[in-house]
Amino acid sequence: MGVGILIALWSLPFLAAAVTAYFLGCFNGAVVVSKYILRDDVRNHGSGNAGLTNFYRTFGGPLTAVVILCDVVKAILALSIGVFLSQYWQPGFGVDAAAPDASYAALLFRYWSGLFCLLGHMFPCMFHFRGGKGILSGGTIAIMIDWRIALVVWGGFLILAVLTRYVSLGSLWAGASFPFATWYCYPDPVIVVLGFLLGGLVVWQHRGNLQRLLRGTESKFSFHHKKTEGQP
């Protein structure tokens, strides 16, 4: 069997997981609900971000639950499909190469699929690459990877968001703490790199919020959403 064929077979599960996770991530709940149900694109309001916070501030109402459901379910599907595909990953190039440890392969594909799900959420190709900031989907990914990582990410997020009412501050904690929690739980070089990429994406998407926090101009979260024109 040629080396090219072996490389293709080795990379095929990764490619399939990446493509599937990316396009699942592209199904942005805030954009879909606002653009096709409310007929008023959320990206034309507020911060211009297609995320849960901006959707709630702009529209509020029970459709916020639909946005949450979309972003949670797509992350669950992306990682579940990734774990399924991990069964077909062969790390060696030899015909008789030993199969990888199933738990490590599943963990690797969770991180890999999570990364591409976030890329799809943040940069959806069918919505002109203008998506959300990845907190809800990212938080779901953390839960599906390891409860200890989820505890660090979600615990810090909730404490900071509740005490300061700055959702962005909690979000920055979530993104920054994720790779270090990964490092503590799984000190494997490949897993740690993927963890830093995942967390780094979240922090990068909140760079504008960080600047406003430092300037003292960041908006605090309120349960009273701003009514858009035409709403009762």
C-alpha positions as CSV (number, residue, x, y, z in Angstrom):
1,M,0.0,0.0,0.0
2,G,1.4,3.4,-1.0
3,V,2.4,6.0,1.5
4,G,0.0,8.5,0.1
5,I,-2.9,6.1,0.6
6,L,-1.8,5.4,4.2
7,I,-1.6,9.1,4.9
8,A,-5.1,9.6,3.4
9,L,-6.5,6.8,5.6
10,W,-4.8,8.2,8.6
11,S,-6.1,11.7,8.1
12,L,-9.6,10.8,6.8
13,P,-11.2,10.5,10.3
14,F,-9.7,13.9,11.2
15,L,-10.9,15.5,8.0
16,A,-14.4,14.0,8.4
17,A,-14.6,15.2,12.0
18,A,-13.4,18.7,11.1
19,V,-15.8,19.2,8.2
20,T,-18.8,17.9,10.1
21,A,-18.0,19.9,13.2
22,Y,-17.4,23.1,11.3
23,F,-20.7,22.9,9.4
24,L,-22.6,22.0,12.6
25,G,-21.0,25.0,14.2
26,C,-22.1,27.2,11.3
27,F,-25.7,26.6,12.4
28,N,-25.7,29.7,14.6
29,G,-28.8,29.9,16.7
30,A,-28.9,33.7,17.1
31,V,-28.6,34.3,13.3
32,V,-31.0,31.6,12.3
33,V,-33.7,32.7,14.8
34,S,-33.3,36.4,14.2
35,K,-32.9,36.3,10.4
36,Y,-35.4,33.6,9.4
37,I,-38.0,33.7,12.2
38,L,-37.9,37.3,13.4
39,R,-36.9,38.6,10.0
40,D,-34.5,41.0,11.7
41,D,-30.8,40.0,11.7
42,V,-29.4,40.3,15.3
43,R,-26.0,41.4,13.7
44,N,-27.7,44.7,12.8
45,H,-28.3,45.5,16.4
46,G,-26.3,46.2,19.6
47,S,-22.7,45.0,19.4
48,G,-23.3,43.4,16.0
49,N,-22.4,40.0,17.4
50,A,-24.4,36.9,16.7
51,G,-24.2,35.6,20.2
52,L,-26.7,34.8,23.0
53,T,-26.1,38.0,25.0
54,N,-26.7,40.3,22.1
55,F,-29.7,38.3,21.0
56,Y,-31.2,38.6,24.5
57,R,-30.4,42.3,24.8
58,T,-32.0,42.9,21.5
59,F,-35.1,40.6,21.4
60,G,-35.5,38.8,24.7
61,G,-38.5,36.5,24.9
62,P,-38.9,32.8,24.7
63,L,-37.0,32.5,21.4
64,T,-33.8,33.0,23.5
65,A,-34.3,29.4,24.7
66,V,-34.3,28.3,21.0
67,V,-30.9,30.0,20.5
68,I,-29.5,28.3,23.6
69,L,-30.8,24.9,22.4
70,C,-29.3,25.4,18.9
71,D,-25.9,26.3,20.3
72,V,-25.8,23.5,22.8
73,V,-27.1,20.7,20.6
74,K,-24.7,21.5,17.7
75,A,-21.8,21.2,20.1
76,I,-23.1,17.9,21.5
77,L,-23.6,16.5,18.0
78,A,-20.1,17.7,16.8
79,L,-18.3,16.1,19.6
80,S,-20.4,12.9,19.6
81,I,-19.7,12.4,15.9
82,G,-16.0,13.1,16.6
83,V,-15.9,10.4,19.2
84,F,-17.6,8.0,16.8
85,L,-15.0,8.7,14.1
86,S,-12.2,8.2,16.6
87,Q,-12.9,4.5,16.4
88,Y,-11.5,4.6,12.8
89,W,-8.3,6.4,13.5
90,Q,-5.1,4.5,13.0
91,P,-2.1,6.5,14.3
92,G,0.6,4.3,12.7
93,F,1.4,4.0,9.0
94,G,2.1,0.3,9.1
95,V,-0.6,-2.2,8.1
96,D,-0.2,-4.0,11.5
97,A,0.2,-0.8,13.6
98,A,-1.5,-1.1,17.0
99,A,-4.8,0.7,17.4
100,P,-4.6,3.8,19.7
101,D,-5.9,3.7,23.2
102,A,-9.6,4.2,22.8
103,S,-10.0,6.7,25.6
104,Y,-7.1,8.9,24.3
105,A,-8.4,8.7,20.7
106,A,-11.9,9.8,21.9
107,L,-10.4,12.7,24.0
108,L,-8.3,13.8,21.0
109,F,-11.3,13.9,18.7
110,R,-13.4,15.7,21.3
111,Y,-10.8,18.5,21.3
112,W,-10.4,18.4,17.5
113,S,-14.1,18.5,16.8
114,G,-14.7,21.2,19.5
115,L,-12.1,23.4,17.8
116,F,-13.8,23.2,14.4
117,C,-17.3,23.6,15.9
118,L,-16.1,26.8,17.5
119,L,-14.6,27.9,14.2
120,G,-17.9,27.3,12.5
121,H,-19.8,29.2,15.2
122,M,-17.5,32.2,15.1
123,F,-16.8,32.2,11.3
124,P,-19.9,30.6,9.6
125,C,-19.3,30.5,5.8
126,M,-23.0,30.7,5.0
127,F,-23.4,33.9,7.1
128,H,-20.5,35.9,5.6
129,F,-18.1,34.6,8.4
130,R,-19.9,36.8,11.0
131,G,-20.8,34.6,13.9
132,G,-20.8,34.5,17.7
133,K,-18.1,34.5,20.3
134,G,-18.4,30.9,21.3
135,I,-19.2,31.0,25.0
136,L,-22.3,28.8,25.1
137,S,-21.0,26.3,22.5
138,G,-17.6,26.4,24.2
139,G,-19.1,25.8,27.6
140,T,-20.9,22.8,26.2
141,I,-17.7,21.5,24.7
142,A,-16.0,21.9,28.1
143,I,-18.7,19.9,29.8
144,M,-18.4,17.1,27.2
145,I,-14.7,16.9,27.6
146,D,-14.3,16.7,31.3
147,W,-16.4,17.8,34.3
148,R,-13.3,19.2,36.1
149,I,-12.5,21.5,33.2
150,A,-16.1,22.5,33.0
151,L,-16.1,23.3,36.7
152,V,-13.2,25.7,36.4
153,V,-14.6,27.3,33.2
154,W,-18.2,27.6,34.3
155,G,-17.5,28.3,37.9
156,G,-15.3,31.3,37.2
157,F,-17.6,32.5,34.5
158,L,-20.7,32.5,36.8
159,I,-18.9,34.0,39.7
160,L,-17.5,36.9,37.7
161,A,-20.6,37.5,35.7
162,V,-22.9,37.5,38.7
163,L,-20.6,39.6,40.9
164,T,-19.7,42.2,38.3
165,R,-22.6,41.8,35.8
166,Y,-20.0,41.8,33.1
167,V,-20.7,38.7,31.0
168,S,-17.6,39.5,28.9
169,L,-15.4,39.3,32.0
170,G,-16.7,35.9,32.8
171,S,-16.2,34.9,29.1
172,L,-12.6,36.0,29.2
173,W,-12.0,33.9,32.2
174,A,-13.6,30.9,30.5
175,G,-11.4,31.3,27.4
176,A,-8.2,32.0,29.4
177,S,-8.7,29.2,32.0
178,F,-9.7,26.5,29.6
179,P,-6.1,25.7,28.3
180,F,-4.6,25.7,31.8
181,A,-7.3,23.4,33.1
182,T,-6.6,21.2,30.1
183,W,-2.9,21.3,30.9
184,Y,-3.6,20.2,34.5
185,C,-6.0,17.4,33.6
186,Y,-4.3,16.1,30.4
187,P,-0.6,17.0,30.2
188,D,-0.3,15.7,26.7
189,P,1.4,18.0,24.2
190,V,-1.2,17.6,21.4
191,I,-4.1,17.9,23.7
192,V,-2.6,21.0,25.4
193,V,-2.0,22.7,22.0
194,L,-5.6,22.1,21.0
195,G,-6.7,23.4,24.4
196,F,-4.8,26.6,23.9
197,L,-6.3,27.0,20.4
198,L,-9.8,26.5,21.7
199,G,-9.3,29.0,24.6
200,G,-7.4,31.4,22.5
201,L,-10.2,31.6,20.0
202,V,-12.6,32.6,22.7
203,V,-10.2,35.2,24.1
204,W,-9.5,36.6,20.7
205,Q,-13.2,37.0,19.9
206,H,-13.5,39.0,23.2
207,R,-10.6,41.3,22.5
208,G,-13.0,44.3,21.9
209,N,-14.7,43.6,25.2
210,L,-11.3,43.5,27.0
211,Q,-10.5,46.9,25.6
212,R,-13.8,48.3,26.8
213,L,-13.4,46.7,30.2
214,L,-10.0,48.4,30.5
215,R,-11.5,51.8,29.4
216,G,-14.5,51.3,31.7
217,T,-17.0,51.6,28.9
218,E,-18.2,47.9,28.8
219,S,-21.9,47.4,29.1
220,K,-23.2,45.5,32.1
221,F,-25.8,42.7,31.7
222,S,-29.4,43.4,32.5
223,F,-32.4,41.1,32.5
224,H,-34.4,43.9,30.9
225,H,-33.7,43.6,27.2
226,K,-33.7,46.7,24.9
227,K,-36.7,46.7,22.6
228,T,-36.0,47.0,19.0
229,E,-38.1,49.3,16.7
230,G,-41.5,47.7,16.0
231,Q,-41.5,45.5,19.1
232,P,-44.4,46.0,21.5
